[in-house]
Amino acid sequence: LLVALSGLEGMIHKDGTNLHHFISDFVLTHCNLSAGVNGKVYLYSLMVLNDINATSPLDDHFLDLQSATERSARLTSDTKQSDFNKKLQYFENFLKMNPNYADAHYNIGLLYLKHGEYAKAIHPFQKAIEINSEHARALNGLGNIYMAMNTPNKSIEFYQRAIVIDPNYYEAQKNLGLAYFHQQDFGKALLHMKLALNLSSNTNKESIQDMIANISKNLEKVLK
């Protein structure tokens, strides 16, 4: 079925035929697969039919977040609103088939977070954690919500929990450093930002180094 979906990608991009209802209905109604495999097939169809790079993990597409404010501004047009509603409907439809698929709840939380609807994003992240208590990305998502709501104390709790689960989680280490910086706890901010630097990709290193330099300057002022 994954091969068939890959073949359909060329048809869809060639003539613009709208086949997403057919594929989603077919997968949901006729595919007698395990929950995990069924989920991957359904989410693959989502990627193919929405011009998401199907060779990359779905979470990479959603996790490439700018600030929630910037994302909210970019989603104000009718086109963006329609795109948001369409993606939200896909995940909600999938949950009708498998309510305990943690990553679907998680991606709904990310959609709301990117849309600037912080209150609505909380429950899906919490549901993902309820299903999978070691869902580090959902914990990081909750931390991001509370940072956006200017409650760094609460965000720190969730970032710390994410790091306990996965100490090599770059985003959580970086976000924890930023949360401590927001609290003017420059020593802890520097510690976690340096850990993030060690975990960062080459494309992120320069920005992390700039953050470290800024934190170090503030720490020096405090120690004088």
C-alpha positions in Angstrom: 0.0 0.0 0.0 2.9 2.4 0.7 4.2 1.7 -2.8 0.8 2.4 -4.3 0.6 5.7 -2.4 4.0 6.6 -3.7 2.8 6.0 -7.2 -0.2 8.2 -6.6 2.0 11.1 -5.6 3.0 11.5 -9.3 -0.6 11.5 -10.4 -1.7 14.0 -7.8 1.1 16.4 -8.6 0.6 16.0 -12.3 -3.0 16.7 -12.8 -4.1 18.1 -9.4 -6.7 15.3 -8.9 -8.0 15.5 -5.4 -7.8 11.9 -4.1 -7.3 12.5 -0.4 -10.8 11.5 0.6 -10.6 8.3 -1.4 -7.3 7.3 0.1 -8.1 8.2 3.7 -11.5 6.5 3.5 -9.9 3.4 2.0 -7.2 3.2 4.6 -9.6 3.8 7.5 -12.3 1.4 6.2 -10.6 -1.4 4.4 -7.0 -1.8 5.7 -6.9 -4.6 8.3 -3.5 -3.6 9.7 -2.1 -3.3 13.1 -2.6 0.1 14.8 1.0 1.1 14.3 1.3 0.1 10.6 -2.2 1.5 9.9 -1.1 4.8 11.5 2.1 5.0 9.4 0.1 4.3 6.2 -2.5 6.9 7.1 0.1 9.5 8.0 2.1 8.7 4.9 -1.0 9.5 2.8 -1.3 12.8 4.7 2.3 13.7 3.7 1.9 12.7 0.1 -1.4 14.5 -0.4 -0.3 17.8 1.3 3.1 18.2 -0.3 5.0 17.2 2.8 8.3 15.5 2.1 7.4 11.8 2.5 11.1 10.8 2.8 11.4 12.6 6.1 9.7 11.8 9.4 6.4 13.6 9.8 7.5 15.0 13.1 10.4 16.8 11.4 7.9 18.7 9.4 5.9 19.8 12.4 8.8 20.3 14.8 10.6 22.8 12.6 8.9 25.6 14.6 9.6 29.3 14.6 8.1 31.3 17.4 4.4 30.7 18.0 3.8 34.4 17.3 5.5 34.2 13.8 3.6 31.0 13.1 0.3 32.6 14.1 1.0 35.6 11.8 1.7 33.3 8.9 -1.6 31.4 9.4 -3.9 34.4 9.3 -4.8 34.2 5.6 -7.8 32.2 4.4 -5.5 29.8 2.7 -3.5 29.1 5.8 -6.6 28.7 7.9 -7.9 26.2 5.4 -4.6 24.3 5.5 -4.7 24.2 9.3 -8.3 22.9 9.3 -7.5 20.2 6.7 -4.5 18.9 8.6 -6.4 19.0 11.9 -9.3 17.0 10.3 -6.9 14.3 9.1 -5.5 13.7 12.6 -9.0 13.8 14.2 -10.3 11.3 11.6 -7.4 9.0 12.3 -8.1 9.2 16.1 -11.6 7.9 15.4 -10.0 4.8 14.1 -7.3 4.6 16.8 -7.9 6.9 19.8 -4.8 5.6 21.6 -2.3 6.7 18.9 -0.1 9.1 20.9 1.6 10.7 18.0 -1.7 11.8 16.4 -2.6 13.6 19.6 0.9 15.1 19.7 0.6 16.4 16.2 -2.8 18.0 16.9 -1.1 19.7 19.9 1.6 21.0 17.6 -0.9 22.3 15.0 -2.7 24.3 17.8 0.7 25.5 19.1 1.8 26.7 15.7 -1.6 28.4 15.3 -1.1 30.3 18.5 -4.0 28.6 20.2 -2.2 27.6 23.4 -5.1 26.6 25.6 -6.3 24.2 22.9 -2.8 22.7 22.5 -2.6 21.6 26.1 -5.1 18.8 26.1 -3.7 16.9 23.0 -0.2 17.0 24.5 -1.5 15.8 27.8 -3.4 13.0 26.1 -0.2 11.9 24.3 1.6 11.7 27.6 -1.3 9.9 29.2 -1.0 7.2 26.5 2.8 7.2 26.5 4.3 8.5 29.7 7.7 8.7 28.0 6.6 10.9 25.1 9.4 13.4 25.4 8.3 15.5 22.5 4.9 16.1 24.0 6.5 17.1 27.3 8.6 19.6 25.3 5.5 20.8 23.6 3.9 21.6 27.0 7.0 23.4 28.0 6.8 25.5 24.9 3.1 26.4 25.6 3.9 27.6 29.1 6.9 29.6 27.9 4.6 31.2 25.3 2.2 32.0 28.2 5.1 33.6 30.1 5.1 30.9 32.9 8.8 29.7 32.8 8.5 28.0 36.2 6.0 25.5 34.7 7.8 25.2 31.4 11.0 24.2 33.2 9.2 21.3 34.9 8.2 19.8 31.5 11.6 20.4 29.8 13.3 18.7 32.7 10.9 15.7 32.4 11.7 15.4 28.7 15.4 15.5 29.3 15.1 12.7 32.0 13.5 10.6 29.3 16.0 11.6 26.6 19.1 13.4 27.8 20.2 13.8 24.1 17.1 15.7 23.2 18.5 18.9 21.6 15.3 20.9 21.5 14.5 20.3 25.2 18.1 21.1 26.3 18.0 24.4 24.3 14.5 25.3 25.5 15.5 24.6 29.2 18.4 26.9 28.7 16.2 29.6 27.4 13.7 29.2 30.2 16.5 29.5 32.8 17.7 32.6 30.9 14.2 34.1 31.1 14.4 33.6 34.9 17.9 35.2 34.9 19.4 32.0 36.3 22.4 32.4 34.0 24.5 29.6 35.4 21.9 26.9 34.7 21.1 28.6 31.4 24.7 28.4 30.3 24.9 24.7 31.4 22.0 23.6 29.3 22.8 25.8 26.3 26.3 24.2 26.2 24.7 20.7 26.3 22.4 21.8 23.4 25.5 23.0 21.5 27.1 19.5 21.8 23.8 18.0 20.5 23.1 20.5 17.7 23.5 20.1 14.0 25.9 22.2 12.0 23.1 24.5 10.9 22.1 25.3 14.5 25.6 25.7 16.0 26.1 29.4 15.1 22.8 30.5 16.7 23.5 28.4 19.9 27.0 29.9 20.1 25.4 33.4 19.9 23.0 32.5 22.7 25.9 31.2 24.8 27.9 34.4 24.3 24.9 36.4 25.4 24.3 34.3 28.5 28.0 34.5 29.4 27.9 38.3 29.3 24.9 38.4 31.6 26.5 36.0 34.0 29.7 38.0 34.1 27.7 41.1 35.0 26.0 39.3 37.9 29.3 38.0 39.2 31.0 41.4 39.2 
